[in-house]
């Protein structure tokens, strides 16, 4: 039973930091700068404040209803046994799967930079599959292995990013940070809607609630700490990049903006260092997200969300959700074109944020939360979802269509399975 109480404050915090500082900061920084210009760090601050608002609901709900299901449990508590909560829980799981596929693909692309030029593309699939298998094995060992490995990986990743940011600050050209170079205010908020992708992941801490010895105290602290730490890192990195490169240079190298920013003062070794940071970032995001995604999928199975087939025991332990999730991630990584998957992942989780805050309004009497803060979180999530939809409407309407189809299928599958199985959803008995 010791295993079930093995996640402490810094282990839980590292899960949140690891999930947030993943492929996001490395893949979307150039796009965000193209929109927000030299004020991109302001966009990161605005998006971080919105993330903190959502953190409030997750902290209150997680402390009141500690569960391996995290937000899945909150939705069942708030909306009860119905197609709404069931469909949203399926959407949550799909969001984790697509997010993991994105991280695995990001890892493989950065790993390819260490191979000789012209290496076969098959290596990308090999690297992506291998990293998922490695962290599936780590997660199979148990919660303690997840926490310890996450602290190790996050420490290296955060250390590299902080050193890069601090070194870059010494070479900043103050003129580049002049307010006169800022774009119009709407662009800054528009950019904030894009970089919000980089903050999605803090909710995974709630999935570890049952593995905490004192979730009522540890969970809220870990949630707030992880978001605040990530805000500081993003702002420092943003200042280092825009202070050393012109917007034109950033846009030209937007897929490797951080590496390009390191090159002026660290040379080619700077590129390699940031590539290593990218490998650690995507690795820790996979580690944390696989832990959360597996817990969610198993919670859905255990409480009646998935067919009984998925409730079979693996090696006499309840880890089948981990294997199912990992298998689907490997399939998505190797078979799907992942362009636009990041945006669909963001849209999926924003829908969940809106739903969780709505559920929290119905549960505020039990959590003791302040309604005005829940409303603020709800409206801010809706606004950011609107920004994301508007962005995709202009740049990739096919992504919106695919997302709409996936969202619809979640509820159709839930309705069909309910009609077939006649099963009901259950919530955990609080101790």
C-alpha angles and dihedrals in degrees: 000000000000089000090065092060101044103109114097132184098276093040090053091045091051090053089057095043091046092051094048100043094056131109091326103081091044098045106036103034093092093048092049092049090050087060104033098031116194090349093067090115088060088054089054090051093050092048089047092054090053089049090052090054090055089045088063092062093044091049094050095043094042093052092048097042108028107189141148086237094065109179090009088064091047092054093051090048093050102039101025127210105343147111090265096061092038095051092046091051090053089049089052092054092047089050090056092049094051091044091052091049089052092050092047091051091048090052092050094050093052090045089055090062089070092057124083115275113272096028113160115273089231087081089069091061091044093053092045093050093044095053091051091049092049094053092042086060092048091050090047090060089062149257094302091058090050093052096045095044091046093053090050095048096041092048092056094043095047091044092056093047093048092048089049092049095046093046090047092052090065091059098043118133103222091208090067090060095051115132088230088071094057118113123231117297094253090060091054091054091043089054089048089058089055098046090048083087087073093061098051109109106060089102089069088078089070089060088065094053094106089054092056121095092214110018094168089067104022099047100057092044092050092048096050094040094051094050094045092048091050093048090054093048094048093049093049092048091047092052091049093051101044090040093058104034134047118239089251091055092048093050092047090055098029093138090058101024095140093049091047090051091053094051098073093062103021102033122210090334087064090061091051092048092053090045088056089049088052090053091052092044095053090041094055091044089054091047095051096039094047089052092051096039093050091049092050094048091049093046089053090050095045094048093046103266097119130042116281089251089077092056094071115121120249116208087346089295132101096248100116091107088061092054094045092050093046092049093052091046091053090050093050093046094051101036107034134074101236098202106126093011090110091058092046089051090052092048091050094052093044088056087052091049090053090048094047092051091047090051089048091057087060092047100040091107090062097041096043091228124157108253095215091060091050090050090049090052092046095051094044091053091049091050093050091047088053091050090051093049091048091050092051092044088061100037108028119006090172088067090057091049092051091048091049090051092049092047091050093047091053091062095039091053090047092050093046094048092047090053092047100044102027088211124153132219120247134198126213121264107246116233 
